[in-house]
Amino acid sequence: MSDPTHELENFGTGGIMVTPLPPSEVRRQGNRRRTRRYASVMVAAAAVIAAVVVPVAVLNHDDGGARPPAPVSTPARRPR
């Protein structure tokens, strides 16, 4: 069984060679990630607004004026 500390001592040497992406590709991927995040935030905001507006609209639903308006009482005038 090999010693894991020996593997860590040689961690920086050898192994898989990694070629970094060109800057244009890094930028393209970052833009795509930002666009997805922005779109998901907008969809979530629209869902929250709909979750608030729909119940309020249902509770305040008017039946088209089938009920007569409530009578308005005015205070009696006092004679001078």
C-alpha positions in Angstrom: 0.0 0.0 0.0 1.4 3.4 -1.0 1.9 6.2 1.5 -0.7 9.0 0.8 1.8 11.7 2.0 4.3 10.6 -0.7 1.6 11.2 -3.3 0.9 14.7 -1.9 4.6 15.6 -1.9 4.7 15.0 -5.7 1.3 16.6 -6.3 2.5 19.5 -8.4 4.7 17.4 -10.6 3.6 15.2 -13.5 0.0 14.0 -13.7 -2.5 15.2 -16.2 -1.5 18.2 -18.3 -4.2 20.8 -18.3 -4.5 23.2 -21.2 -6.3 26.4 -20.1 -9.1 27.7 -22.2 -8.5 30.7 -24.4 -9.8 34.0 -22.8 -12.6 34.3 -25.4 -14.0 30.9 -24.4 -13.8 31.8 -20.7 -15.7 35.0 -21.4 -18.3 33.2 -23.5 -19.0 30.7 -20.7 -19.2 33.4 -18.1 -21.7 35.3 -20.2 -23.8 32.2 -20.7 -23.8 31.6 -16.9 -24.7 35.2 -16.1 -27.5 35.1 -18.7 -29.0 31.9 -17.2 -28.8 33.2 -13.7 -30.5 36.5 -14.7 -33.2 34.6 -16.5 -33.8 32.3 -13.5 -34.0 35.3 -11.2 -36.6 37.0 -13.5 -38.7 33.8 -13.7 -38.6 33.5 -9.9 -39.6 37.2 -9.5 -42.5 36.7 -11.9 -43.7 33.6 -10.0 -43.6 35.5 -6.7 -45.5 38.4 -8.2 -48.1 36.0 -9.7 -48.4 34.3 -6.3 -49.3 37.6 -4.7 -51.5 39.1 -7.4 -53.7 36.1 -8.3 -55.1 35.6 -4.8 -55.7 39.3 -4.3 -57.5 39.5 -7.6 -59.6 36.4 -6.8 -60.6 37.8 -3.3 -61.4 41.3 -4.8 -63.4 39.8 -7.7 -66.5 41.9 -8.5 -69.6 40.1 -9.8 -70.4 42.8 -12.4 -72.5 45.1 -10.3 -75.3 42.7 -9.4 -75.6 44.1 -5.9 -77.1 47.5 -5.4 -74.8 50.2 -4.0 -74.9 50.6 -0.3 -77.0 53.6 0.9 -75.1 56.6 2.0 -76.3 58.3 5.2 -75.9 62.0 5.6 -76.0 63.8 9.0 -79.1 65.9 9.7 -78.6 69.6 9.5 -79.1 71.7 12.6 -81.4 74.7 12.3 -79.7 78.1 12.8 
